[in-house]
């Protein structure tokens, strides 16, 4: 999972800005009931209004009454993620729609976005409505599953070009291959994160390590190597070992992608998560703080979100034509804005180094992300809506 890639101060500021613009502070009648679970999070508690649910679509109506930024997860017993909502600011409310089958689950609140979270067990029974869902949604899930596997398959050779350069001690070649090696991961990150144990190995920032972890021993993955290449400007024996470990961890991801639990709502929520990633990491320059290749990640996140939307669009547009029209407009606007910073021509992933952007540039990008994130937060509800 990716808790706390940001500093606490940056996270609070980013969430405040996002919720102010995107409408993530949703209104709620606070009653719950049915398959709606009120989740009330504080700095040391996680209360749920219902612990017995019917299979089908469930809505978590989340309120953070604590003083820390939190995140809420719906988890399988083995800690795989069914769905999640990150970066929930103090005093704000959010809604999360998920699709669940009969079984046992955990709802976890993570104040400060750290650790295993404060957990409540819930039980889901019955067949629910999932068996009757629109066949177009089954087709969308199948297509998205194929897409995520394709992205993982394509990442491995690109990552090997990067890690080979590290093992050879070729600083320039490693820098050149770094950003390209991350595109497939960034497009499909919510699926990779659903396994729980892969993301902390390959994509965590130093300030995202858990309390008690030693950066010298426990920090692995892309960003550890990024620091060596751009900040330390040297490749040693440790970096070469980490390159081989990155290959191993990415191979595990590639082999497990096909087993990921994917539903129409997880696709829709994943698209929103990708925009949140942009808002709280890429636009702030936190993600690629040494290489400043944030715009490559930014573009890949947007592409991944757009892929989910386009696959779900036949149903979403039928259920909410106005929403689909707005999403089309905002995706087009954000892609056009990103093209301003593309340096290698149409289709190229060579973008302006992020530290060269001025305040007006970053604000324009942030506004574009927020304009898309607001309607995108409604996609899951549109997918499950019945006429």
N, C-alpha and C positions, 0 to 999 in steps of 0.2 A: 504494500500500500504506500501511498505517497504523502503521509502526513508531514507537515512542517518542512516543506522545501523552502519556505519563506521564513524570515525572522518574525518574531511575534509582532513587532511594531509594524513591519511591512504588511503582514497578513491582515492585521486589523484595519489598516488604512485601505488596503486593496478591497477587502470585503465591504467596508463602508462605502467606498466609491461604487462598487458593483451593485450593491443592493439599492443605493440611492437612484441609480439610473435604470436598472433592469427590472425593478419591481419584484425582486426576490422576497421582499417583506410582504408576503401575501396575506390577505385578510382571511380570517377563519371565524366560524361561528363558535368554535371551541367545544362543540358538543360531541364530536366523534360518533361512534355507533356504527352498526353494520360492519363493513370491511374497512372502515376508517379507524386508524389507531392514532390517538394523540400521543405524541412523544414530547415530554417536557424535560429538557436538559438543563442542568446547572453545572457548576464547577466540580461537584462531587456526587451528583445523582443522575439517574436516567429513569424516569417514570413513564410507563406506558398505560394507556387507558383500557386496552384489551389484550388478553393473552391467548384467546381462542378465536380463530378466524376460519372462514370458509375459503377453500381453494378458488383461485381465480385472480381477479385484480384487487390489490390492496393499496390503500393510500395512507402514507404516513404524514400526518399533519404535525410538523415539527416546530417547536418554539424553544429558543435558547434564552433561558432566564439567568444564565450565568454571566460572569465577567470576562470569560475567555472565548475566543473563536473556537467553535467545535465542529464536529462532523458526525453524521449518523449513518450507520451501516445496517443493512439487512443481510444477515450472513447464514450460510449453510453451517451445519454442525462442525464441518472440517475447516471452517474459516474462509472458504471460497465466498466471494461477494456476489450476492443476488443483485443488489443495487445499493447506491450510496448517494449522499449529498454532502459535499465538502464545503469548507469555508463559510459556515453559518455564523454570522456576527452576533455579538451580544445584543439582546433585545429584539432580535429579528425572528421572523417566521418563514418557513418554507414548506413546500409540499413535494412528496416523492411518490410517484405511482409505480408499482411493480407488479409482476405476474408471478404467482407462486402456486406450486402443487402441494398436495398433502405431505405433511412431514413436520419435523421440528426445525426451528430457526432461532437465531439470536438477533435481537435488536441491540446494537452497541452505540453508545455515545462516547465520543473521544474529546473531552475538553482539552484545549491546547493542541489538539490534533497529534497526540502522542500516545504510545502504548497500545494495549489490547482493548482498552475502553471499558466502560461500565456497562454491564450486560443484563438483559432481561430475556428470558426464554419465552417463545410463543409457539403455539401449536396450530397447525393448519390441517383441516379435515375436509373430506368430501372431494367430489370431482370438479366442482366449480364450472365456470364457463370457458375454461381454456380449451377444452376439446372442441368447442363449437366456433372457434374464432375464424375469422375471414380467411379463406385459403390464400388470398393475396398476401396476407401477413406471413403465412408459412413460407411462401415463395420468397418474401423479403428476407426472412431469417436464413433460409438456405443460401441465398445469394450473398448475404453479409458474411456468413460463415466461410464461404469460398473466398471472399475478399480478404478476410483476416488471415486465412492460410496463405494466400498469394503474397500478402505483405510480409509475413514472417519468412516465407521461402525466399523472397527477393532480398530480405535484409541480410541473411547469412553471408552471401558472397561479398556484399558491400562491407559488412563488418569485418570479414576476414582481410579484405584489402587494407582496412584501417589497422587491425591488430598485427598483420604481417609487417607493416611499416614500423609499428612500435617495436616488435621483436627484432627487427633489423636495425633499430636505433636511428631510423631516418626521420628526423623531426619534421622536415618540410613535407614529406609524403604523408606522414600521419596527420598533420594539420589539414592537408588538402582533402583527405578521405574522411575526416571526422564527421562533418555535418551530414554528408550523404548517407553515412552508415546508420543514421538515426531516423530517417524519413519514415520508413515502414513502421517502426515502433511508435512514433508520434502519431501516425494516422490511426492506429488501432489501440492506443494505450489503455483505454478502459477495459478491454478484453484481457490484456496482459495483466492488469492490476487485479482482475477478478480472482486470480489464483492466490493472491496474498503474499507469496514468498519470493516471487521473481523480481518485481519492481525494486525492492530494497537492495537487491544485489546488483542490478545493472543501471539504475537511473536515479539513485538517491543523491542529494546534495549533502555536503558536509554538515550543514545545519539541520538536516533532516534525520541524522542518526539518532537512535534512541538513547535515552539517558543511560550512562554507564558504558556505552560503546566507545572504543578508542579509535579515532580516525586513522591512526598509524597502522592499526591491525584490521579494523572492521569496515573501513570505507573502501568499497570496490566499485567497479563499473565505469561507464563512460565518463562521468563527471570527475572522478578521481584522476583519470588519464588526461582529461581536459586541463585540469590544473597543472599537471606535470608539463604538458606541452606548451601552454601559453604563459603560465605564471612562473613555474620553476625553470622552464626552458631547458629541460634535460630529461633523458630517458635512462633510467637505471635498471638494475636487476629486478627490483620490485615492480616496476612498471611493465616489464616484459612478462612477469608472472601474472600480473593483473590482466594483461591482454589475452593470455591463454584462458584465464578464468572467465573473462567476458565471453569468449567463444563458447565455452562450455555452458554457461548460463543461458545464452541466447539459443543454443541448440535445444536446451530443455524447454524453453518457451515455444520454439517452433514445433516440437513434438506434442506439446500439450494444447496448442491452440484449437485443434480439432475437437477437443473434449470440453471446451468452454460451454457453460450454460448461457445460451443466447435466446432472448425473447424479444418480441416487438418493443416492449417497454424498456428493456435493458438497452436496446439500440437507441431509442429516443433519449433516454437518460444519459447514455454514453456520449451522444452528440452534445448535450448540454455540458457534460463534464469537460469535454475537449475545449469548449469555449471558456469555461471557468479556468482551465489550465492557462489559456492565453491571457485572460484578464489578470490572473494573480501571479503569473510567472514570466510570460514572454513580454508583455507590454511593460512590465516593471524592469526588465533586463536582468532579473534574478536567475533565470534558468541557465543561460549560457554566459555566466558572469566573467569568464576568462576568455572564451573564444569570440564572444559577441555574435554568434551565429543564430541569435534568437529568431530572426525573421524566417529562417528555414523551418524551424520547429513550428512557428506561427502558421506558416502556409500549410504544413503537413497536418496540423491540428484542424484547420478549417476544412481541408480536403476530406479528412476522416469524418468530420461532423456532417459535411454535405453529402457524403456517400450514404450515411445512415438515413438522412432525410429523404434523399431521392428514392431510395428503396421503399421507404414507408409512405411516400407521397401519394400514390394512388388511393390509399385508404384515408390518409389524413386530409387530402384535398376534398374528398367526397364528404367527410364529416365536418370539415371546417374550411371552406373555400377561402375565406378571408385570411385565415392564418397562413395557408399555403401561399397565397399571393404575396403576403408580407415577407415570408421566409425567402421566397424566390428573389424578391427585391433586395433584401438585406444581404443575402449571400453574394449576389451580383455586385453590390456596392462595395462590400469588403474585399472581394477578389480584385476588383478594379483598383481599389486603394493600395493593395499589396503590390500590384503590378508597377506602381510608381517607383518601387524600390528594387525591382528585378533588374539585375545588371547583365545577365547573360542572354537576353532575348526571350521570345515566347517559349514557354515550357521549361526554361532553365531554372535551376535551383541555386543560382548565384544571386544572392541578395546583398544589399548594402549592409556593411557591418553596423551593428546596432548602436555602438557608441558614437557613430557619426550623425545620428538623428537628433534633431533639436527638440525642445519642449513642445513646440507647436506640432511637430510630426508625431510625437508619441501621444499627444492628446487626441489628435485626429484618429490615430489607430485605436486608441482606447474607446473613443466615442463610437467608432464603427463596430467594435466588438460588442459593446454594450447594447447597441441598437439591434444586433442580431441575437444576442443572448436572451433578451426579454421574450420575443416570440418563440424562440427555440425552447424555452422552459415550459411551453404549453404543448409541445409536440406529443409527449407521452399521453396526455389527457385526450388529445385529438385522435390518437390511434385507437384508444379503447372506448371512445365515445360510441354510444348506440343511439340510433334515431328513433 
